[in-house]
Amino acid sequence: MKACIDIGGTKVAVSLNTGAGLDLLARRSEPTLKTGPNDAVARQVMRMVDEACAEANIDPSRVQRAGVSSAGPFVLRAGLVELAGPNICGGMAGPARGLPNDWMTATLEAPLRQRFAEVRVENDCIAALEAERRWGALQGYEHCAYVTWSTGVGTGLCVDGRVLRGKNGNAGHGGHMFVSDNDDALCGCGNIGDLEALVAGNAVARRFGADAATLLQRARAGDAAAEKTVDELCRIMGRALYNMIVILDLQRISLGGSVFTNNKDYLLPQLQAQVSGKLPALTGGSELVPAGLGDKVGDYAALALLG
């Protein structure tokens, strides 16, 4: 039995898989814990796995393999992953960011290894990239990326058929590239003016006084001010996608995350417009597409880590 664990800045989702096929059992989701000791998220995950087992009438001792798709960045301590996620750890940017803890990291892999015989932890976008390459919109592509536009902004990158990971498994943290000196855009990592601080779901509410869903609803209804704001968000996000394409010579980028997925018909043409026709020698033959796994990409991302 496998535990499929998806940890984000907003929610944690857990489901079970028997090892046969793609069926996910006893899925549950709840807000990510951000109070208490810094192992709170790991303990939350283990509790949720036990609850899923109870719902499915499965002995928890049978669940010995855990795939963990988690928002990063990661810090390695004694070779084990701890989370330094800007939307989870309040100590990174300090009280101005408004998170209810002073964690610099959240311990994750060490507690899980006390519970499971096998644990594989990967950045959520790397895991989603693996899932999209196996079952989704990136099947057959060797030069590709998965990008999430959600609570945060993240990417998983593949060049020459090889998934890029980097020294601590943090390759693809494009959400923290500097794109502006905007002094009202504080990211949870402490940067001011990076991509995530400007366009991520949590940034929209702080910057514009309305959450991303409300802002996009207004824009779709023809509110001129909201349309202008969304146009600017797409200009910034689209330029980031362009940069990825020209730096890595990508064929296809698969897009997911709640901000994008819930509004893909409205956002995709605007994002594509920031790429199409610009330096065709590098952007020609490249395309942006919705994630083939849709809003289930996080669940299957964790499953993809376990083979």
Steps between C-alpha positions, in 0.01 A plus 500: 500500500615851415427832667470786250568830678471847349616791719429855389502841657121494530404134544625148562340214306545130573376191319585129480592279207503122498792482259275382215395770254431866564205471736526723807315398815367696797624838380483779754615861508535761772677834553875475553587533870710806573494511879671299773844337480674489163420130449127582497462442125669160516276395789196630315592283201541186711167560675326546165651176366369313804156657450501399134587145602211495746259621231622234255504229770873444446749413772734803516800269534442390140580850374879494485579720199447876493533732203509863609445779250572820694532870451858609558768617512673217685787509745695180558591421861702182543386412148131525586254754359368787708262754350599864468174588330420873496128429530549266797799626700434839659853557621634556150345841426406585858178635652426727203404193298227410750563127547424374855837340575870583515623184327804531279441142384235235553642154564347246266700202379650397835163452678354324196790255490413397853154401372559366145755250369545694175464876457566706188463877529514724193412857420133502403568633151769239433253233613224653285741509206562126543125436514431714193777318309358160595125559473430858399569770243879453488505137385769457233668838563869514598531880526212617716385654826211494741402835653254555784325833545331455835560617858861528383676470164727206428648302214633156419750487215608226256774538237630223274264260674658568840308655787709775660531487880807697611713477813211487749213398273400865450550539124207681344421753773423756232243663726786665685674655200515878533280672245424837663609749765136544604524587870149381594565142387652312796544128441493254787863416419598858588551621143326816388387505138551139397255322269308327778464821699342667197266241348447204736155436640599615847663814358189610312295539816776694677566731206152561363260441789317211334594135473598362161166325445305822563734711287472261207124475538479879474730506199296235321186703569653800322617711794755728332722547807510126567574430133793740511637334814469150355663616176799620703518172695501310171767728355730424794421128509521472121844658496617249759376217276675660202823514698477129583443413135794699368741396776422126477379472138175335605241335278202514735398640837212338687317742730312418818418641843174641627538854361568370149284186491185675620538766230702328227273606214543865599868496596659269244456728194647792691799297616555360151498852359805583713692217332372468143695689235778611732839381365348220290836322469461410868125513560383343173368150559444568870154492654319558825232244591280426802618212719365176359422375851299812581426563866617147587861574409603536866357161593665322210823692556548322832413165342751554219782517753446138601536346154 
